[in-house]
Amino acid sequence: MSATPERQIRITPSAVKARKGGLPLACLTAYTTPMARLVDAACDLVLVGDSVGMVLHGLPSTLGVTMEMMILHGQAVARGVERACLVVDMPFGSYEESPAQAMRNAARLMAETNCQAVKLEGGRHMAETVDFLTRRGIPVMGHVGLTPQSVNALGGYKVQGRGAAGDLVAEDALALADAGAFSVVLEKLPASLGARITRQISVPTIGIGAGRDCDGQVLVVDDMLGMFTDFRPKFVRRYAELGQDAGAAIRAYAADVQARRFPGPEHGFADEAKS
């Protein structure tokens, strides 16, 4: 009789929170089932980011992302995640109006995607909403610093929190932690500010361009895999060049088809099956 496979222990938002100051948390985005399986095998958190609008749908920003898009991709990713903590972004316009609006849409995201938490952007002004959601059983990941949904108000994708402005970002992160967020993403901040906030707040910080001292790191998976040859953010280490490799493979395929080198005899089927 074969041994029963060992069941994976699911990483919960509470387990993520308990990693404060411990082994750094690894997080990557995923938008499809195959990629979710790859990320789930190695990372602690899988984020279905609203960056899906730019990465997969070709949108110029995240502002055009809808609840329906987040649910569709959240469902796809959930089918590939067994171990990691699954977090889904709340899209622009789905939570800013009021805590009640945020509750309706967060509950829908969780019910329809089977995710374990939602992520929303904003600092002190979102603390009431974070408190409202967490008191009603919705785990929330916060996000301060460069908040892409506010890119127009911020004047572009610029580093935030330099100089005296760093105090305001630190206050934002502290307000979210005090309101019940189980972790806070710090995006595009000076490394010294990332370290300072990490020391000051009681929940894990997950950095993206915020220095090495955060409690964890997150990247857009397509960026770190080198899918885009012309997009190279300073804060991304490219662990592969899949865009170049995929382009070369596609060109080789097209050349083989045109030269009738593909398909070969080994790729076809005989008229009668072998006995």
Backbone as CSV, one residue per row, in Angstrom:
resi,resn,N_x,N_y,N_z,CA_x,CA_y,CA_z,C_x,C_y,C_z
1,MET,0.854,-1.189,0.000,0.000,0.000,0.000,0.893,1.245,0.000
2,SER,0.611,2.162,-0.909,1.451,3.352,-1.020,1.178,4.312,0.124
3,ALA,2.205,5.062,0.482,2.067,6.027,1.563,1.193,7.192,1.119
4,THR,0.432,7.730,2.056,-0.409,8.890,1.760,0.472,10.119,1.587
5,PRO,0.284,10.882,0.490,1.108,12.084,0.299,0.945,13.048,1.463
6,GLU,2.056,13.668,1.845,2.015,14.611,2.950,1.270,15.876,2.527
7,ARG,0.280,16.282,3.307,-0.527,17.439,2.957,0.233,18.732,3.252
8,GLN,0.169,19.657,2.295,0.826,20.940,2.467,0.092,21.768,3.516
9,ILE,0.833,22.435,4.375,0.240,23.335,5.361,0.098,24.709,4.726
10,ARG,-1.124,25.221,4.676,-1.389,26.503,4.027,-0.867,27.652,4.882
11,ILE,-0.197,28.582,4.252,0.298,29.774,4.941,-0.841,30.775,5.041
12,THR,-1.205,31.146,6.242,-2.329,32.043,6.487,-1.839,33.479,6.703
13,PRO,-2.738,34.462,6.632,-2.334,35.823,6.982,-1.748,35.920,8.387
14,SER,-2.285,35.150,9.323,-1.740,35.151,10.685,-0.311,34.628,10.709
15,ALA,-0.044,33.597,9.902,1.314,33.055,9.827,2.268,34.057,9.191
16,VAL,1.775,34.797,8.206,2.591,35.856,7.602,2.930,36.909,8.649
17,LYS,1.941,37.331,9.407,2.150,38.344,10.447,3.167,37.875,11.478
18,ALA,3.133,36.583,11.789,4.040,36.025,12.792,5.490,35.977,12.316
19,ARG,5.725,36.181,11.032,7.090,36.165,10.492,7.806,37.501,10.676
20,LYS,7.166,38.464,11.340,7.801,39.758,11.585,9.179,39.561,12.213
21,GLY,10.205,40.109,11.567,11.558,40.025,12.095,12.221,38.678,11.923
22,GLY,11.545,37.728,11.276,12.104,36.394,11.097,12.626,36.173,9.688
23,LEU,12.493,34.941,9.205,12.925,34.608,7.850,12.184,35.502,6.858
24,PRO,12.908,36.217,5.991,12.238,37.129,5.064,11.183,36.431,4.205
25,LEU,10.093,37.145,3.982,8.966,36.638,3.204,9.210,36.872,1.718
26,ALA,8.984,35.841,0.915,9.119,35.957,-0.538,7.732,35.996,-1.162
27,CYS,7.503,37.000,-1.996,6.206,37.164,-2.652,6.429,37.519,-4.118
28,LEU,5.634,36.934,-4.987,5.624,37.290,-6.402,4.181,37.392,-6.871
29,THR,3.976,38.127,-7.948,2.652,38.167,-8.552,2.436,36.924,-9.408
30,ALA,1.178,36.625,-9.660,0.789,35.602,-10.636,-0.591,35.978,-11.147
31,TYR,-0.845,35.658,-12.404,-2.132,36.000,-13.009,-2.786,34.809,-13.699
32,THR,-2.052,33.688,-13.809,-2.550,32.503,-14.498,-2.282,31.266,-13.650
33,THR,-2.985,30.184,-13.954,-2.812,28.943,-13.196,-1.398,28.370,-13.324
34,PRO,-0.831,28.245,-14.532,0.524,27.679,-14.621,1.563,28.480,-13.839
35,MET,1.507,29.804,-13.932,2.475,30.614,-13.190,2.225,30.511,-11.693
36,ALA,0.963,30.438,-11.294,0.645,30.304,-9.871,1.272,29.046,-9.288
37,ARG,1.254,27.950,-10.033,1.853,26.700,-9.542,3.354,26.867,-9.324
38,LEU,4.013,27.554,-10.239,5.454,27.765,-10.101,5.774,28.648,-8.897
39,VAL,5.027,29.730,-8.731,5.271,30.639,-7.611,4.930,29.964,-6.288
40,ASP,3.844,29.223,-6.263,3.395,28.555,-5.039,4.438,27.579,-4.509
41,ALA,5.193,26.974,-5.410,6.177,25.970,-5.002,7.347,26.567,-4.234
42,ALA,7.562,27.887,-4.353,8.752,28.486,-3.745,8.475,29.657,-2.821
43,CYS,7.384,30.367,-3.034,7.157,31.626,-2.319,6.140,31.480,-1.192
44,ASP,6.184,32.429,-0.264,5.269,32.436,0.878,3.928,33.063,0.543
45,LEU,3.945,34.031,-0.356,2.719,34.717,-0.758,2.646,34.803,-2.275
46,VAL,1.429,34.676,-2.787,1.150,34.903,-4.201,0.181,36.072,-4.279
47,LEU,0.558,37.102,-5.021,-0.274,38.292,-5.148,-0.857,38.371,-6.549
48,VAL,-2.183,38.387,-6.622,-2.847,38.678,-7.886,-2.968,40.201,-7.941
49,GLY,-1.952,40.835,-8.507,-1.891,42.286,-8.501,-2.731,42.907,-9.600
50,ASP,-3.199,44.131,-9.352,-3.901,44.831,-10.425,-2.935,45.225,-11.538
51,SER,-1.653,44.971,-11.331,-0.665,45.099,-12.404,-0.998,44.196,-13.581
52,VAL,-1.901,43.238,-13.380,-2.360,42.377,-14.470,-2.877,43.202,-15.637
53,GLY,-3.463,44.361,-15.341,-3.984,45.202,-16.412,-2.904,45.664,-17.368
54,MET,-1.728,45.984,-16.823,-0.615,46.446,-17.646,0.167,45.270,-18.228
55,VAL,0.368,44.229,-17.418,1.222,43.112,-17.820,0.554,42.221,-18.864
56,LEU,-0.710,41.875,-18.645,-1.392,40.941,-19.541,-2.383,41.592,-20.490
57,HIS,-2.940,42.728,-20.095,-3.987,43.346,-20.919,-3.511,44.571,-21.689
58,GLY,-2.272,44.980,-21.486,-1.723,46.082,-22.258,-2.256,47.455,-21.915
59,LEU,-2.840,47.606,-20.718,-3.354,48.906,-20.302,-2.198,49.837,-19.935
60,PRO,-2.381,51.150,-20.072,-1.306,52.087,-19.749,-1.077,52.275,-18.253
61,SER,-2.056,51.911,-17.432,-1.939,52.016,-15.976,-2.887,51.004,-15.355
62,THR,-2.927,50.983,-14.026,-3.835,50.056,-13.337,-5.239,50.632,-13.181
63,LEU,-5.456,51.865,-13.603,-6.732,52.530,-13.339,-7.904,51.901,-14.088
64,GLY,-7.644,51.227,-15.192,-8.719,50.617,-15.963,-9.066,49.200,-15.548
65,VAL,-8.414,48.692,-14.520,-8.673,47.322,-14.060,-10.013,47.270,-13.325
66,THR,-10.791,46.231,-13.580,-12.130,46.098,-13.008,-12.201,44.952,-12.006
67,MET,-13.269,44.933,-11.240,-13.520,43.813,-10.330,-13.602,42.504,-11.105
68,GLU,-14.253,42.542,-12.252,-14.408,41.326,-13.048,-13.056,40.771,-13.481
69,MET,-12.119,41.647,-13.855,-10.779,41.195,-14.224,-10.071,40.566,-13.034
70,MET,-10.172,41.208,-11.865,-9.503,40.679,-10.680,-10.093,39.340,-10.260
71,ILE,-11.396,39.196,-10.390,-12.038,37.929,-10.038,-11.617,36.834,-11.009
72,LEU,-11.624,37.138,-12.303,-11.240,36.146,-13.310,-9.822,35.638,-13.072
73,HIS,-8.882,36.553,-12.883,-7.492,36.137,-12.675,-7.291,35.549,-11.279
74,GLY,-8.035,36.052,-10.298,-7.965,35.469,-8.963,-8.402,34.016,-8.956
75,GLN,-9.456,33.717,-9.695,-9.930,32.332,-9.786,-8.895,31.447,-10.469
76,ALA,-8.283,31.959,-11.529,-7.267,31.179,-12.240,-6.077,30.881,-11.337
77,VAL,-5.622,31.882,-10.605,-4.470,31.695,-9.720,-4.816,30.753,-8.573
78,ALA,-6.008,30.883,-8.026,-6.411,30.026,-6.902,-6.345,28.552,-7.274
79,ARG,-6.587,28.226,-8.533,-6.528,26.826,-8.970,-5.107,26.281,-8.941
80,GLY,-4.120,27.170,-8.906,-2.734,26.721,-8.896,-2.022,26.886,-7.575
81,VAL,-2.715,27.403,-6.565,-2.086,27.666,-5.265,-2.595,26.682,-4.223
82,GLU,-1.671,25.973,-3.595,-2.031,25.026,-2.536,-1.407,25.396,-1.196
83,ARG,-0.281,26.074,-1.212,0.499,26.290,0.006,0.609,27.755,0.401
84,ALA,0.882,28.623,-0.555,1.156,30.029,-0.262,-0.108,30.778,0.149
85,CYS,0.097,31.915,0.798,-1.003,32.810,1.151,-1.396,33.584,-0.105
86,LEU,-2.653,33.476,-0.493,-3.137,34.098,-1.725,-3.817,35.425,-1.420
87,VAL,-3.282,36.492,-2.006,-3.788,37.850,-1.797,-4.221,38.416,-3.143
88,VAL,-5.386,39.064,-3.174,-5.895,39.667,-4.410,-6.053,41.171,-4.209
89,ASP,-5.574,41.937,-5.170,-5.709,43.393,-5.128,-7.157,43.826,-5.308
90,MET,-7.546,44.844,-4.564,-8.813,45.520,-4.817,-8.548,46.609,-5.858
91,PRO,-9.277,46.599,-6.976,-8.989,47.560,-8.038,-9.467,48.971,-7.719
92,PHE,-8.936,49.913,-8.459,-9.288,51.322,-8.306,-10.805,51.508,-8.416
93,GLY,-11.356,52.266,-7.475,-12.783,52.555,-7.485,-13.648,51.548,-6.769
94,SER,-13.034,50.499,-6.205,-13.834,49.447,-5.564,-13.883,49.565,-4.048
95,TYR,-13.142,50.537,-3.470,-13.077,50.600,-2.004,-12.923,52.003,-1.436
96,GLU,-12.627,52.993,-2.264,-12.294,54.323,-1.757,-13.499,55.100,-1.239
97,GLU,-14.684,54.803,-1.749,-15.868,55.605,-1.428,-16.255,55.536,0.038
98,SER,-16.243,54.324,0.599,-16.671,54.147,1.989,-16.260,52.767,2.474
99,PRO,-16.185,52.566,3.796,-15.929,51.227,4.320,-16.980,50.218,3.868
100,ALA,-18.229,50.653,3.750,-19.287,49.732,3.328,-19.064,49.266,1.894
101,GLN,-18.672,50.182,1.011,-18.366,49.798,-0.367,-17.204,48.820,-0.393
102,ALA,-16.167,49.111,0.392,-15.006,48.227,0.456,-15.404,46.842,0.952
103,MET,-16.279,46.791,1.938,-16.720,45.512,2.484,-17.447,44.685,1.429
104,ARG,-18.344,45.317,0.691,-19.089,44.586,-0.342,-18.141,43.976,-1.368
105,ASN,-17.197,44.771,-1.834,-16.308,44.287,-2.884,-15.239,43.337,-2.366
106,ALA,-14.741,43.564,-1.153,-13.768,42.637,-0.573,-14.409,41.280,-0.318
107,ALA,-15.633,41.286,0.188,-16.346,40.028,0.432,-16.579,39.285,-0.876
108,ARG,-16.896,40.033,-1.922,-17.102,39.399,-3.227,-15.809,38.784,-3.744
109,LEU,-14.698,39.525,-3.631,-13.412,38.984,-4.067,-13.078,37.695,-3.340
110,MET,-13.245,37.691,-2.028,-12.895,36.506,-1.247,-13.815,35.336,-1.565
111,ALA,-15.107,35.613,-1.709,-16.068,34.546,-1.971,-15.874,33.934,-3.354
112,GLU,-15.570,34.769,-4.344,-15.516,34.280,-5.721,-14.135,33.794,-6.147
113,THR,-13.085,34.183,-5.423,-11.735,33.733,-5.787,-11.142,32.745,-4.790
114,ASN,-11.734,32.649,-3.609,-11.201,31.796,-2.540,-9.824,32.271,-2.074
115,CYS,-9.572,33.577,-2.193,-8.316,34.119,-1.679,-8.384,34.227,-0.161
116,GLN,-7.234,34.456,0.461,-7.176,34.549,1.919,-7.098,35.975,2.429
117,ALA,-6.845,36.921,1.524,-6.731,38.319,1.941,-6.871,39.211,0.724
118,VAL,-7.150,40.483,0.990,-7.179,41.485,-0.074,-6.110,42.529,0.222
119,LYS,-5.687,43.222,-0.821,-4.739,44.324,-0.662,-5.369,45.603,-1.170
120,LEU,-5.188,46.673,-0.419,-5.664,47.975,-0.879,-4.596,49.031,-0.640
121,GLU,-4.645,50.066,-1.454,-3.650,51.129,-1.397,-4.142,52.297,-0.552
122,GLY,-3.181,53.050,-0.004,-3.524,54.262,0.737,-3.062,54.198,2.175
123,GLY,-2.867,55.377,2.767,-2.337,55.465,4.116,-3.369,55.763,5.172
124,ARG,-3.145,56.832,5.922,-4.007,57.147,7.070,-5.475,57.260,6.691
125,HIS,-5.740,57.805,5.517,-7.136,57.986,5.112,-7.851,56.667,4.860
126,MET,-7.093,55.561,4.736,-7.711,54.250,4.552,-7.741,53.440,5.839
127,ALA,-7.227,53.986,6.936,-7.164,53.234,8.192,-8.552,52.835,8.680
128,GLU,-9.524,53.727,8.553,-10.884,53.395,8.984,-11.429,52.207,8.197
129,THR,-11.152,52.194,6.896,-11.616,51.088,6.054,-10.932,49.785,6.431
130,VAL,-9.623,49.840,6.674,-8.893,48.634,7.089,-9.461,48.096,8.397
131,ASP,-9.708,48.974,9.343,-10.295,48.569,10.623,-11.671,47.944,10.412
132,PHE,-12.484,48.557,9.553,-13.837,48.063,9.264,-13.781,46.653,8.679
133,LEU,-12.878,46.439,7.737,-12.775,45.130,7.092,-12.242,44.067,8.042
134,THR,-11.167,44.379,8.754,-10.548,43.363,9.608,-11.461,42.962,10.762
135,ARG,-12.250,43.895,11.260,-13.198,43.557,12.325,-14.324,42.655,11.826
136,ARG,-14.477,42.573,10.526,-15.523,41.746,9.931,-14.954,40.530,9.217
137,GLY,-13.721,40.178,9.558,-13.148,38.921,9.085,-12.455,38.965,7.745
138,ILE,-12.143,40.158,7.241,-11.429,40.280,5.970,-9.973,40.657,6.251
139,PRO,-9.018,39.739,6.109,-7.612,40.105,6.292,-7.165,41.086,5.207
140,VAL,-6.428,42.112,5.614,-6.034,43.182,4.692,-4.522,43.370,4.691
141,MET,-3.960,43.423,3.502,-2.575,43.842,3.295,-2.611,45.305,2.855
142,GLY,-1.847,46.162,3.535,-1.797,47.568,3.172,-0.738,47.842,2.120
143,HIS,-0.712,49.079,1.626,0.232,49.450,0.567,0.436,50.955,0.626
144,VAL,1.663,51.384,0.934,1.982,52.812,1.033,3.232,53.121,0.215
145,GLY,3.557,54.418,0.145,4.671,54.856,-0.674,4.159,55.198,-2.053
146,LEU,4.773,54.626,-3.087,4.236,54.776,-4.428,3.020,53.867,-4.551
147,THR,1.869,54.460,-4.705,0.623,53.704,-4.866,0.148,53.918,-6.296
148,PRO,0.328,52.911,-7.172,0.070,53.100,-8.600,-1.335,53.587,-8.947
149,GLN,-2.331,53.259,-8.119,-3.681,53.731,-8.411,-3.799,55.246,-8.240
150,SER,-2.833,55.857,-7.564,-2.817,57.313,-7.367,-1.731,57.978,-8.202
151,VAL,-1.315,57.318,-9.278,-0.166,57.793,-10.044,-0.382,59.199,-10.590
152,ASN,-1.612,59.539,-10.946,-1.864,60.883,-11.474,-1.677,61.943,-10.394
153,ALA,-2.152,61.648,-9.191,-1.999,62.593,-8.083,-0.542,62.708,-7.642
154,LEU,0.216,61.626,-7.800,1.620,61.619,-7.370,2.554,62.199,-8.420
155,GLY,2.030,62.438,-9.614,2.856,63.020,-10.670,3.734,62.026,-11.392
156,GLY,3.351,60.757,-11.396,4.119,59.739,-12.098,4.679,58.693,-11.154
157,TYR,5.421,57.746,-11.724,5.968,56.627,-10.958,7.305,57.033,-10.341
158,LYS,7.244,57.945,-9.381,8.437,58.518,-8.773,8.697,57.936,-7.386
159,VAL,9.955,57.989,-6.973,10.307,57.610,-5.605,9.562,58.522,-4.639
160,GLN,8.990,57.929,-3.598,8.240,58.667,-2.588,9.029,58.711,-1.274
161,GLY,8.661,59.650,-0.399,9.184,59.657,0.956,10.578,60.190,1.142
162,ARG,11.053,60.980,0.205,12.374,61.577,0.393,12.273,62.787,1.320
163,GLY,13.293,62.964,2.156,13.316,64.107,3.060,12.191,64.053,4.077
164,ALA,11.595,65.230,4.335,10.543,65.326,5.346,9.311,64.518,4.981
165,ALA,9.106,64.251,3.688,7.949,63.462,3.265,8.000,62.045,3.819
166,GLY,9.184,61.599,4.220,9.307,60.265,4.790,8.510,60.097,6.067
167,ASP,8.390,61.172,6.847,7.610,61.095,8.085,6.153,60.768,7.792
168,LEU,5.614,61.337,6.719,4.214,61.099,6.366,3.999,59.652,5.926
169,VAL,4.946,59.119,5.154,4.833,57.720,4.728,4.914,56.791,5.937
170,ALA,5.812,57.100,6.867,5.932,56.291,8.083,4.640,56.333,8.889
171,GLU,4.027,57.506,8.975,2.752,57.628,9.686,1.659,56.828,8.988
172,ASP,1.684,56.821,7.661,0.713,56.031,6.902,0.836,54.545,7.235
173,ALA,2.068,54.035,7.203,2.293,52.615,7.477,1.875,52.255,8.895
174,LEU,2.206,53.115,9.850,1.841,52.862,11.242,0.328,52.856,11.417
175,ALA,-0.364,53.767,10.738,-1.825,53.824,10.844,-2.466,52.547,10.322
176,LEU,-1.941,52.009,9.224,-2.497,50.772,8.670,-2.241,49.591,9.599
177,ALA,-1.024,49.520,10.144,-0.708,48.437,11.078,-1.597,48.513,12.308
178,ASP,-1.774,49.711,12.845,-2.620,49.883,14.029,-4.085,49.575,13.728
179,ALA,-4.491,49.754,12.468,-5.882,49.486,12.084,-6.152,48.007,11.870
180,GLY,-5.090,47.189,11.853,-5.301,45.749,11.750,-4.743,45.075,10.522
181,ALA,-4.051,45.815,9.641,-3.429,45.177,8.481,-2.420,44.130,8.953
182,PHE,-2.379,42.982,8.282,-1.455,41.923,8.713,-0.067,42.097,8.107
183,SER,0.052,42.979,7.123,1.340,43.317,6.518,1.142,44.580,5.695
184,VAL,2.243,45.234,5.355,2.169,46.482,4.593,3.238,46.470,3.502
185,VAL,2.809,46.670,2.265,3.743,46.814,1.150,4.319,48.226,1.163
186,LEU,5.638,48.324,1.020,6.337,49.603,0.904,6.904,49.687,-0.503
187,GLU,6.407,50.625,-1.302,6.842,50.683,-2.698,7.632,51.945,-3.003
188,LYS,8.775,51.747,-3.619,9.629,52.804,-4.172,9.919,53.895,-3.152
189,LEU,10.581,53.492,-2.082,10.993,54.402,-1.013,12.511,54.357,-0.863
190,PRO,13.134,55.397,-0.312,14.550,55.305,0.029,14.790,54.115,0.960
191,ALA,15.894,53.422,0.772,16.178,52.233,1.575,16.187,52.546,3.066
192,SER,16.689,53.715,3.421,16.733,54.085,4.838,15.334,54.231,5.421
193,LEU,14.395,54.725,4.626,13.017,54.861,5.095,12.353,53.495,5.216
194,GLY,12.637,52.600,4.267,12.110,51.244,4.369,12.566,50.565,5.645
195,ALA,13.852,50.749,5.989,14.388,50.163,7.218,13.746,50.789,8.447
196,ARG,13.566,52.095,8.419,12.957,52.799,9.557,11.524,52.334,9.801
197,ILE,10.732,52.256,8.745,9.338,51.814,8.903,9.289,50.376,9.392
198,THR,10.191,49.548,8.877,10.235,48.146,9.305,10.500,48.045,10.800
199,ARG,11.348,48.901,11.321,11.616,48.911,12.760,10.419,49.437,13.555
200,GLN,9.682,50.366,12.980,8.657,51.076,13.734,7.315,50.354,13.814
201,ILE,6.957,49.576,12.812,5.615,48.981,12.840,5.672,47.522,13.264
202,SER,4.560,47.038,13.767,4.517,45.719,14.408,4.197,44.583,13.451
203,VAL,3.923,44.894,12.190,3.601,43.846,11.214,4.664,43.835,10.127
204,PRO,4.769,42.743,9.375,5.808,42.661,8.351,5.654,43.721,7.262
205,THR,6.782,44.264,6.847,6.830,45.125,5.671,7.295,44.283,4.492
206,ILE,6.666,44.493,3.352,7.033,43.767,2.138,7.445,44.808,1.109
207,GLY,8.724,44.842,0.805,9.257,45.907,-0.018,9.246,45.607,-1.498
208,ILE,9.060,46.656,-2.279,9.288,46.610,-3.721,9.989,47.924,-4.059
209,GLY,11.296,47.855,-4.151,12.086,49.061,-4.315,12.163,49.868,-3.038
210,ALA,12.201,49.196,-1.884,12.255,49.887,-0.589,13.413,49.398,0.272
211,GLY,14.407,48.777,-0.338,15.594,48.367,0.394,15.550,46.943,0.911
212,ARG,16.699,46.475,1.354,16.874,45.074,1.747,16.438,44.790,3.174
213,ASP,16.154,45.822,3.969,15.842,45.613,5.377,14.372,45.356,5.661
214,CYS,13.536,45.359,4.629,12.120,45.029,4.837,11.990,43.571,5.273
215,ASP,10.842,43.239,5.837,10.608,41.868,6.307,10.381,40.892,5.161
216,GLY,10.159,41.403,3.971,9.954,40.566,2.801,10.101,41.390,1.543
217,GLN,10.000,40.725,0.403,10.115,41.399,-0.887,9.037,40.881,-1.832
218,VAL,8.578,41.754,-2.726,7.636,41.364,-3.770,8.088,41.980,-5.085
219,LEU,7.917,41.239,-6.160,8.166,41.743,-7.505,7.062,41.248,-8.429
220,VAL,6.880,41.951,-9.527,6.033,41.454,-10.607,6.803,40.328,-11.288
221,VAL,6.200,39.160,-11.365,6.930,37.977,-11.822,7.454,38.155,-13.242
222,ASP,6.695,38.820,-14.102,7.147,39.021,-15.475,8.384,39.908,-15.536
223,ASP,8.517,40.832,-14.585,9.706,41.690,-14.542,10.942,40.895,-14.162
224,MET,10.847,40.079,-13.104,12.038,39.357,-12.657,12.406,38.210,-13.607
225,LEU,11.447,37.773,-14.422,11.739,36.744,-15.420,12.210,37.340,-16.745
226,GLY,12.238,38.666,-16.844,12.739,39.303,-18.055,11.838,39.142,-19.262
227,MET,10.532,39.194,-19.048,9.598,39.035,-20.160,9.567,40.260,-21.069
228,PHE,9.887,41.434,-20.516,9.834,42.663,-21.301,11.256,43.172,-21.538
229,THR,11.674,43.163,-22.783,13.052,43.547,-23.081,13.291,45.041,-22.908
230,ASP,12.230,45.857,-23.016,12.414,47.310,-22.972,11.968,47.934,-21.659
231,PHE,11.661,47.127,-20.654,11.212,47.653,-19.358,12.104,47.081,-18.278
232,ARG,12.956,47.939,-17.698,13.951,47.481,-16.731,13.963,48.393,-15.507
233,PRO,13.014,48.215,-14.588,13.003,49.040,-13.372,14.290,48.850,-12.575
234,LYS,14.771,49.915,-11.966,16.014,49.882,-11.194,15.957,48.874,-10.056
235,PHE,14.768,48.701,-9.453,14.658,47.862,-8.260,14.461,46.383,-8.579
236,VAL,14.495,46.008,-9.853,14.262,44.612,-10.246,15.569,43.936,-10.613
237,ARG,15.832,42.769,-10.027,16.905,41.897,-10.509,16.272,40.896,-11.471
238,ARG,16.807,40.817,-12.665,16.271,39.883,-13.656,16.948,38.530,-13.464
239,TYR,16.155,37.531,-13.109,16.681,36.194,-12.856,16.669,35.330,-14.111
240,ALA,16.099,35.831,-15.182,16.068,35.129,-16.464,15.825,36.172,-17.545
241,GLU,15.939,35.737,-18.789,15.631,36.598,-19.941,14.627,35.854,-20.821
242,LEU,13.458,35.569,-20.253,12.480,34.748,-20.961,11.904,35.444,-22.180
243,GLY,11.873,36.772,-22.168,11.386,37.479,-23.345,12.264,37.207,-24.552
244,GLN,13.578,37.302,-24.365,14.511,37.009,-25.453,14.430,35.545,-25.863
245,ASP,14.384,34.643,-24.864,14.335,33.212,-25.161,13.054,32.850,-25.905
246,ALA,11.932,33.417,-25.475,10.658,33.125,-26.129,10.650,33.663,-27.555
247,GLY,11.191,34.863,-27.739,11.255,35.426,-29.088,12.078,34.560,-30.020
248,ALA,13.222,34.071,-29.522,14.076,33.205,-30.337,13.366,31.899,-30.668
249,ALA,12.664,31.329,-29.701,11.943,30.077,-29.929,10.837,30.260,-30.966
250,ILE,10.116,31.368,-30.890,9.028,31.625,-31.841,9.577,31.829,-33.249
251,ARG,10.690,32.540,-33.351,11.308,32.727,-34.670,11.783,31.400,-35.248
252,ALA,12.344,30.530,-34.399,12.805,29.217,-34.864,11.632,28.371,-35.338
253,TYR,10.520,28.439,-34.605,9.317,27.698,-35.003,8.822,28.181,-36.363
254,ALA,8.703,29.488,-36.522,8.203,30.032,-37.785,9.104,29.626,-38.947
255,ALA,10.422,29.664,-38.716,11.362,29.272,-39.766,11.207,27.800,-40.117
256,ASP,11.020,26.944,-39.117,10.853,25.510,-39.364,9.565,25.228,-40.128
257,VAL,8.490,25.928,-39.798,7.233,25.743,-40.528,7.409,26.145,-41.986
258,GLN,8.026,27.297,-42.210,8.183,27.800,-43.576,9.119,26.925,-44.406
259,ALA,10.094,26.268,-43.755,11.026,25.377,-44.453,10.546,23.929,-44.454
260,ARG,9.341,23.698,-43.931,8.757,22.348,-43.825,9.626,21.390,-43.009
261,ARG,10.364,21.932,-42.050,11.099,21.085,-41.108,10.208,20.657,-39.943
262,PHE,9.123,21.353,-39.745,8.134,20.991,-38.724,6.753,21.034,-39.362
263,PRO,5.905,20.026,-39.089,6.170,18.854,-38.241,6.989,17.798,-38.966
264,GLY,7.744,17.009,-38.193,8.494,15.898,-38.738,7.690,14.614,-38.639
265,PRO,8.225,13.518,-39.147,7.520,12.229,-39.079,7.147,11.831,-37.652
266,GLU,7.992,12.198,-36.697,7.736,11.808,-35.302,6.565,12.560,-34.688
267,HIS,6.094,13.622,-35.346,4.984,14.401,-34.802,3.647,14.027,-35.432
268,GLY,3.648,13.050,-36.361,2.414,12.681,-37.055,1.861,11.349,-36.577
269,PHE,0.752,10.939,-37.159,0.051,9.709,-36.774,-0.099,8.800,-37.981
270,ALA,0.135,7.497,-37.766,-0.013,6.501,-38.822,-1.486,6.220,-39.081
271,ASP,-1.771,5.673,-40.260,-3.156,5.356,-40.617,-3.716,4.265,-39.720
272,GLU,-2.851,3.326,-39.313,-3.279,2.236,-38.433,-2.378,2.206,-37.208
273,ALA,-2.991,1.945,-36.065,-2.217,1.856,-34.827,-1.348,0.616,-34.852
274,LYS,-0.144,0.711,-34.258,0.734,-0.453,-34.175,0.153,-1.466,-33.212
275,SER,0.295,-2.754,-33.563,-0.232,-3.809,-32.684,0.732,-4.054,-31.540
